[in-house]
């Protein structure tokens, strides 16, 4: 009898999975002479390592084996209560602990949302450009994308209304980053926020509001979260501890007022990993419970990132040719640049040889149809590295433009 060749039969959805441009780039940045503006990495020197070490000892002494045991899927009570209280204070709208789900990083939250809402071929409405990690999460569920126009004030309400009015079938949800958007650093203007909520309410389309950078405002006033507006529609709010404590802890949260959606998300998380890490949750909750120290820690992050934003903006102003335009975000971790007439994927190949990397903008567009953008991360490099790196990048741009 002939042996049947062994064949791995992958699920159809794997054909839609794409390698993360950012994750792949991290391999390059391990080289010591490379200056990276590519990854969305917080500054590691700001991680509160001493506080985490001390709190770890306290947790083990106080809880012992309990901190190493299984716990409930939606998160330990201490963690959910802290998130509810902080969101209530920051966003100016009340949350209860039972509306909070603790997830393994905001990326898992996006995956779970798509898992419960998206069937193959369903539409999701995205900003144009949009967060690459969200696109990767949604790709796995074979979503199709409807891109909405954006400008310096964020998503354009008239474009959103037009897209929703003509979408067939209706999209499953609108996904957006209202504060210091990834990749552009733009913030949705105050006068557009409630309009977006009302448009989605009118068409019966849920909103997924991703807010990883909301606490990283350097200047200007905080703006109302979309989830803070009273509405008969559904708004799922996503937040994370990665940008205000440490990303390796993988502590993030979903705030969900709709009880049916909340239940489905918990069931999906049970199937994915049963729960987020018990010890990590206890540890995170203990560190942030030291309110005065934690608030000072967040202020330090804002101050350092503010300085680095200024250094990058000034270096771009001084070094880049007139064909390159760029913005000056009021917070977050990214600055967005456009190099007129240059394919930035090709530019990356040139700049990498000079020891500087960034993320080409094409990957952030749902239909990969704009090629002259680049996302520049300013949070992870020292001011000296930023100046040197922008100088190298400007040299590469001039070579490409000549």
Backbone torsions as a table, in degrees:
resi	resn	phi	psi	omega
1	UNK	NA	130.3	-179.7
2	UNK	-70.5	143.0	177.7
3	UNK	-78.4	130.8	178.1
4	UNK	-80.5	124.0	-179.6
5	UNK	-57.8	138.6	178.0
6	UNK	-72.4	129.0	-178.8
7	UNK	-128.0	128.9	174.3
8	UNK	-87.3	117.7	-177.8
9	UNK	-100.9	95.7	-177.5
10	UNK	-73.0	152.3	174.2
11	UNK	-66.5	150.0	-178.0
12	UNK	-58.1	-31.3	-176.4
13	UNK	-64.5	-22.2	-177.9
14	UNK	-68.1	-19.9	178.2
15	UNK	-67.3	-19.6	-178.2
16	UNK	-96.1	-2.6	-179.3
17	UNK	-82.1	133.0	-179.4
18	UNK	-118.3	146.1	175.3
19	UNK	-64.3	140.7	177.8
20	UNK	-73.3	119.2	177.3
21	UNK	-56.5	-39.8	-176.7
22	UNK	-71.0	-44.1	179.3
23	UNK	-62.7	-41.5	179.4
24	UNK	-63.9	-36.4	-178.6
25	UNK	-67.2	-28.3	-179.6
26	UNK	-59.2	-27.4	177.3
27	UNK	-62.7	-39.9	-179.8
28	UNK	-67.9	-37.8	-174.3
29	UNK	-71.0	-9.4	175.9
30	UNK	-70.0	-17.6	177.1
31	UNK	-71.0	129.4	-170.6
32	UNK	-63.9	-24.9	-176.1
33	UNK	-92.5	1.7	-178.3
34	UNK	-92.0	130.6	173.1
35	UNK	-97.1	122.0	-174.3
36	UNK	-110.0	125.4	166.8
37	UNK	-109.0	18.9	-170.4
38	UNK	-88.8	-60.3	-175.1
39	UNK	-69.9	154.3	174.6
40	UNK	-88.8	58.2	-171.2
41	UNK	-95.1	129.6	170.5
42	UNK	-65.9	164.8	179.3
43	UNK	-74.7	114.9	-175.6
44	UNK	-65.9	-27.1	-179.7
45	UNK	-68.0	-12.0	178.8
46	UNK	-95.3	-5.0	177.9
47	UNK	-62.5	135.0	-177.7
48	UNK	-80.5	69.4	-172.2
49	UNK	-63.0	-40.4	-179.2
50	UNK	-66.1	-43.9	179.3
51	UNK	-62.9	-39.8	179.7
52	UNK	-65.9	-41.4	178.9
53	UNK	-63.3	-44.8	-179.6
54	UNK	-64.4	-43.6	-179.4
55	UNK	-67.4	-31.2	176.5
56	UNK	-62.1	-45.4	178.4
57	UNK	-62.1	-42.8	-179.8
58	UNK	-62.4	-43.7	-179.0
59	UNK	-61.9	-45.1	-178.2
60	UNK	-67.5	-36.6	178.0
61	UNK	-69.3	-37.5	-175.5
62	UNK	-82.8	-43.3	-173.5
63	UNK	-105.8	-27.7	179.1
64	UNK	56.5	-129.0	-175.9
65	UNK	-61.9	-25.8	179.8
66	UNK	-59.8	-34.5	179.8
67	UNK	-75.2	-8.3	-179.4
68	UNK	-111.1	3.9	-177.0
69	UNK	-94.7	164.0	170.9
70	UNK	-57.0	154.3	174.7
71	UNK	-140.0	-173.2	-176.4
72	UNK	-71.5	153.7	-173.6
73	UNK	-63.3	-40.6	-173.7
74	UNK	-83.2	-0.4	172.7
75	UNK	117.5	155.2	-180.0
76	UNK	-65.9	149.0	-176.9
77	UNK	-56.2	-40.0	-178.5
78	UNK	-60.7	-38.9	-178.4
79	UNK	-71.2	-45.7	-179.2
80	UNK	-66.2	-35.5	179.7
81	UNK	-67.5	-41.7	178.6
82	UNK	-62.1	-44.9	179.8
83	UNK	-60.8	-46.1	-178.9
84	UNK	-60.4	-43.2	-179.4
85	UNK	-67.5	-41.0	-178.5
86	UNK	-68.2	-41.7	177.9
87	UNK	-65.2	-40.2	178.0
88	UNK	-59.2	-43.0	-179.1
89	UNK	-73.0	-45.3	-176.3
90	UNK	-72.1	-42.3	-171.2
91	UNK	-95.7	-9.8	176.5
92	UNK	70.8	24.7	177.6
93	UNK	-141.8	139.9	-171.5
94	UNK	-74.4	139.0	172.0
95	UNK	-127.8	147.1	173.9
96	UNK	-108.8	153.5	-178.5
97	UNK	-58.9	-32.2	-178.0
98	UNK	-72.0	-7.6	176.6
99	UNK	-92.6	-1.3	-174.7
100	UNK	-103.7	138.1	172.7
101	UNK	-123.4	123.7	176.8
102	UNK	-85.2	129.0	-176.7
103	UNK	-125.3	163.0	179.6
104	UNK	-81.7	79.1	-176.5
105	UNK	79.5	152.2	-179.3
106	UNK	-64.1	-22.6	177.7
107	UNK	-62.8	-39.0	176.1
108	UNK	-65.0	-37.5	177.7
109	UNK	-58.1	-43.9	178.4
110	UNK	-63.9	-40.1	178.7
111	UNK	-62.4	-44.2	-178.9
112	UNK	-66.1	-38.6	178.0
113	UNK	-61.2	-47.1	178.6
114	UNK	-64.4	-37.1	-178.0
115	UNK	-60.8	-38.6	-176.6
116	UNK	-89.8	-13.7	-174.1
117	UNK	-115.1	-25.2	-167.3
118	UNK	-108.7	125.0	168.4
119	UNK	-100.4	158.6	178.7
120	UNK	-52.9	129.7	179.1
121	UNK	91.4	-8.4	178.4
122	UNK	-67.6	152.7	177.9
123	UNK	-91.9	141.4	167.9
124	UNK	-124.2	136.3	178.9
125	UNK	-91.6	128.1	-178.6
126	UNK	-126.3	152.5	166.6
127	UNK	-64.4	158.2	-179.0
128	UNK	-127.8	95.9	11.3
129	UNK	-84.8	170.3	-177.5
130	UNK	-134.3	173.2	-178.0
131	UNK	-68.0	125.1	-175.8
132	UNK	-62.6	-39.4	-179.8
133	UNK	-62.4	-35.5	176.9
134	UNK	-66.9	-42.6	178.5
135	UNK	-59.7	-42.5	178.0
136	UNK	-62.6	-42.4	179.6
137	UNK	-63.0	-42.1	-176.5
138	UNK	-76.5	-30.1	177.5
139	UNK	-55.6	-37.2	-176.0
140	UNK	-63.1	-20.4	179.7
141	UNK	-104.2	15.6	172.8
142	UNK	60.9	41.6	178.0
143	UNK	-76.5	156.9	168.3
144	UNK	-112.5	155.1	-171.2
145	UNK	-119.4	139.1	171.6
146	UNK	-112.1	115.2	-175.0
147	UNK	-91.3	132.5	179.8
148	UNK	-108.3	140.0	-178.5
149	UNK	-62.4	146.1	173.7
150	UNK	-131.6	157.5	172.0
151	UNK	-139.4	-162.5	-175.7
152	UNK	-64.6	-17.0	177.8
153	UNK	-100.8	15.6	177.1
154	UNK	93.3	-155.2	-176.1
155	UNK	-62.8	137.3	-176.3
156	UNK	-88.7	115.7	-175.8
157	UNK	-56.8	-40.9	-178.8
158	UNK	-63.0	-37.4	177.5
159	UNK	-67.4	-42.2	177.8
160	UNK	-61.0	-44.8	-180.0
161	UNK	-61.3	-41.8	179.2
162	UNK	-63.5	-44.8	-178.9
163	UNK	-62.5	-45.5	-178.3
164	UNK	-68.4	-34.7	-179.3
165	UNK	-68.3	-28.3	-175.7
166	UNK	-108.0	1.2	-178.2
167	UNK	-73.8	131.8	178.3
168	UNK	-142.9	114.0	-2.3
169	UNK	-73.4	170.1	178.9
170	UNK	-59.2	143.0	179.7
171	UNK	-68.1	157.5	-179.6
172	UNK	-76.1	-33.6	175.6
173	UNK	-168.1	165.1	172.0
174	UNK	-104.4	126.3	178.7
175	UNK	-109.2	130.6	177.4
176	UNK	-154.0	157.6	174.0
177	UNK	-114.7	106.6	-171.6
178	UNK	-80.1	-28.2	-175.6
179	UNK	-112.3	117.9	174.3
180	UNK	52.0	59.4	-169.1
181	UNK	-55.8	144.4	171.2
182	UNK	-97.0	113.8	22.9
183	UNK	-102.6	-9.8	-163.3
184	UNK	-86.6	-16.5	-174.8
185	UNK	76.4	1.0	-178.6
186	UNK	-73.9	153.9	176.8
187	UNK	-119.5	133.0	177.3
188	UNK	-63.9	124.6	-174.0
189	UNK	-66.7	156.5	-176.8
190	UNK	-57.3	-45.7	-173.7
191	UNK	-70.4	-14.5	179.3
192	UNK	-92.5	-17.6	-170.1
193	UNK	-64.4	-53.8	-179.7
194	UNK	-67.7	-31.4	177.4
195	UNK	-60.3	-41.2	178.0
196	UNK	-62.0	-44.0	179.3
197	UNK	-61.6	-44.3	-177.4
198	UNK	-69.0	-36.6	177.6
199	UNK	-63.2	-46.8	179.3
200	UNK	-65.7	-37.5	176.7
201	UNK	-60.9	-44.3	-179.1
202	UNK	-60.4	-40.7	-177.3
203	UNK	-92.0	0.3	178.1
204	UNK	67.7	33.7	-177.7
205	UNK	-109.9	124.5	178.4
206	UNK	-64.2	158.8	175.5
207	UNK	-115.7	134.6	169.1
208	UNK	-108.9	108.1	-177.5
209	UNK	-99.7	107.9	-178.6
210	UNK	-94.9	122.1	-173.6
211	UNK	-131.3	63.6	-179.4
212	UNK	-76.1	-19.6	-171.6
213	UNK	-114.1	5.0	-172.6
214	UNK	-57.8	-29.0	-179.5
215	UNK	-84.2	-1.8	-175.3
216	UNK	-103.6	44.2	177.6
217	UNK	-85.6	130.5	-179.3
218	UNK	-96.0	-33.7	-173.8
219	UNK	-151.8	164.2	-177.0
220	UNK	80.3	-178.3	-175.9
221	UNK	-103.4	149.0	174.3
222	UNK	-64.2	142.5	-178.8
223	UNK	-110.4	153.2	-178.1
224	UNK	-61.4	137.2	172.9
225	UNK	-71.2	151.6	177.9
226	UNK	-61.6	-34.0	-178.8
227	UNK	-68.2	-13.6	-177.4
228	UNK	-82.7	-13.3	-179.7
229	UNK	-83.2	131.3	175.0
230	UNK	-60.5	132.7	-177.8
231	UNK	-156.9	151.0	173.7
232	UNK	-83.8	-7.0	179.0
233	UNK	-86.3	-178.9	-179.0
234	UNK	-105.7	127.5	173.3
235	UNK	-124.4	120.2	175.5
236	UNK	-100.9	121.9	-177.2
237	UNK	-103.9	132.5	179.9
238	UNK	-117.8	128.2	176.3
239	UNK	-133.4	170.0	-175.5
240	UNK	-150.5	152.4	172.3
241	UNK	-92.1	-2.2	-174.6
242	UNK	-63.8	-33.9	-175.4
243	UNK	-92.1	-12.6	-178.4
244	UNK	-115.6	-5.3	175.5
245	UNK	-135.6	-81.0	179.5
246	UNK	-161.5	128.8	-176.4
247	UNK	-67.8	-27.9	-178.8
248	UNK	-67.1	-14.5	178.1
249	UNK	-75.3	-23.0	177.9
250	UNK	55.4	46.7	176.0
251	UNK	-109.8	118.8	178.1
252	UNK	-144.8	178.2	-174.6
253	UNK	-152.2	152.8	169.0
254	UNK	-114.5	134.8	174.1
255	UNK	-110.1	117.1	-170.4
256	UNK	-133.7	111.4	-179.7
257	UNK	-82.6	-28.1	-179.6
258	UNK	-70.8	112.2	-174.1
259	UNK	-64.4	-31.8	179.7
260	UNK	-69.6	-43.4	177.5
261	UNK	-64.5	-41.9	178.6
262	UNK	-57.2	-46.9	-178.7
263	UNK	-61.7	-43.5	-179.4
264	UNK	-64.7	-38.6	178.9
265	UNK	-64.8	-41.3	177.9
266	UNK	-63.2	-41.8	178.0
267	UNK	-63.2	-40.6	178.9
268	UNK	-65.1	-38.1	179.1
269	UNK	-69.3	-36.4	175.7
270	UNK	-57.1	-40.8	179.2
271	UNK	-73.2	-23.7	-177.4
272	UNK	-84.6	-49.0	-174.3
273	UNK	-152.1	9.2	-177.6
274	UNK	69.4	-45.9	-176.9
275	UNK	-171.6	162.0	168.4
276	UNK	-80.0	159.4	-172.7
277	UNK	-56.3	127.6	-178.4
278	UNK	-64.1	-50.3	-178.0
279	UNK	-60.6	-43.6	-178.8
280	UNK	-62.4	-39.7	178.8
281	UNK	-65.1	-45.9	177.7
282	UNK	-59.3	-41.1	-178.1
283	UNK	-66.4	-47.0	179.1
284	UNK	-59.3	-48.1	-178.3
285	UNK	-60.9	-36.2	-179.7
286	UNK	-70.0	-43.1	-179.0
287	UNK	-62.3	-48.3	-176.3
288	UNK	-74.1	-18.0	177.9
289	UNK	-68.0	-20.8	174.5
290	UNK	-79.2	76.2	-164.3
291	UNK	-54.5	-48.3	-176.5
292	UNK	-63.6	-45.7	179.0
293	UNK	-63.9	-40.7	-177.6
294	UNK	-68.0	-42.9	179.4
295	UNK	-63.0	-38.0	177.0
296	UNK	-65.6	-37.8	177.1
297	UNK	-60.2	-46.0	-180.0
298	UNK	-65.3	-39.2	177.0
299	UNK	-61.4	-38.7	178.6
300	UNK	-64.0	-42.7	177.1
301	UNK	-58.2	-47.3	-179.1
302	UNK	-60.6	-43.8	-178.4
303	UNK	-62.8	-45.7	-178.4
304	UNK	-66.2	-44.3	-179.6
305	UNK	-67.6	-35.4	176.1
306	UNK	-58.6	-47.6	179.0
307	UNK	-60.7	-43.0	-177.6
308	UNK	-70.4	-34.6	173.3
309	UNK	-60.0	-46.0	-179.8
310	UNK	-62.0	-42.3	-179.7
311	UNK	-62.8	-44.4	-179.7
312	UNK	-65.8	-43.9	-179.9
313	UNK	-61.1	-45.4	-179.9
314	UNK	-64.2	-40.1	179.6
315	UNK	-65.6	-40.8	176.6
316	UNK	-62.0	-42.8	-179.8
317	UNK	-61.3	-40.4	-176.9
318	UNK	-78.1	-36.1	-167.7
319	UNK	-102.6	-29.6	-172.2
320	UNK	-79.2	145.7	174.0
321	UNK	-68.7	167.1	-176.9
322	UNK	-65.1	-16.9	-179.8
323	UNK	-74.2	-8.5	-179.2
324	UNK	-105.7	124.5	175.2
325	UNK	-110.8	152.9	-177.4
326	UNK	-157.7	161.7	-177.1
327	UNK	-109.7	178.5	-179.0
328	UNK	-132.1	82.0	-175.6
329	UNK	-64.1	151.9	-178.7
330	UNK	-87.4	3.6	179.7
331	UNK	-178.7	-169.1	176.3
332	UNK	85.0	-148.6	-173.2
333	UNK	-135.7	0.4	-171.5
334	UNK	-133.6	149.3	172.5
335	UNK	-124.0	143.4	-174.6
336	UNK	-112.2	132.4	-179.9
337	UNK	-129.3	149.6	175.2
338	UNK	-124.6	129.5	180.0
339	UNK	-109.7	98.2	-173.6
340	UNK	-58.5	126.5	177.2
341	UNK	81.9	6.4	-177.4
342	UNK	-119.6	131.1	171.1
343	UNK	-82.2	112.3	-172.0
344	UNK	-73.5	-14.7	171.5
345	UNK	-67.1	-41.4	174.5
346	UNK	-68.1	-38.0	179.0
347	UNK	-59.4	-38.8	-179.8
348	UNK	-60.4	-38.4	179.1
349	UNK	-63.0	-36.3	179.4
350	UNK	-74.5	-46.6	-176.0
351	UNK	-68.3	-31.3	179.6
352	UNK	-63.3	-33.9	177.2
353	UNK	-65.7	-27.6	177.1
354	UNK	-90.8	5.2	173.7
355	UNK	83.8	29.6	175.0
356	UNK	-141.8	135.9	-178.1
357	UNK	-130.5	158.2	179.3
358	UNK	-151.3	-179.4	176.9
359	UNK	-104.2	118.0	175.7
360	UNK	-59.3	141.5	-173.3
361	UNK	-71.3	-20.0	-172.8
362	UNK	-57.5	-33.4	-176.1
363	UNK	-68.6	-18.3	-177.9
364	UNK	-87.8	-10.7	178.6
365	UNK	-89.6	125.5	-176.0
366	UNK	-52.0	-34.0	-178.8
367	UNK	-106.3	10.6	175.7
368	UNK	50.1	44.7	-172.3
369	UNK	-113.5	6.9	176.2
370	UNK	-127.2	126.6	-168.1
371	UNK	-117.6	3.4	-173.4
372	UNK	-105.3	9.4	-177.1
373	UNK	-95.5	160.4	173.0
374	UNK	-150.8	136.5	176.5
375	UNK	-94.9	127.6	-178.2
376	UNK	-117.1	116.5	178.0
377	UNK	-87.9	127.4	-178.8
378	UNK	-109.0	-3.6	-172.9
379	UNK	-79.9	-23.5	-167.4
380	UNK	-100.4	-5.7	-177.4
381	UNK	-116.0	148.4	177.0
382	UNK	-69.4	160.2	176.7
383	UNK	-54.1	-38.8	179.5
384	UNK	-64.7	-42.6	178.2
385	UNK	-66.6	-36.7	179.3
386	UNK	-62.6	-47.7	-179.7
387	UNK	-60.9	-46.3	179.8
388	UNK	-63.7	-43.6	-177.7
389	UNK	-66.0	-41.4	177.8
390	UNK	-65.8	-36.2	175.6
391	UNK	-60.6	-44.6	177.7
392	UNK	-64.3	-41.1	-178.9
393	UNK	-66.1	-41.1	178.2
394	UNK	-61.6	-39.2	177.6
395	UNK	-60.7	-42.0	179.6
396	UNK	-66.9	-38.8	178.0
397	UNK	-62.3	-44.5	-179.6
398	UNK	-64.3	-36.3	176.8
399	UNK	-64.0	-43.1	-179.6
400	UNK	-67.5	-30.0	-174.8
401	UNK	-86.8	-14.3	-174.6
402	UNK	-81.4	NA	NA
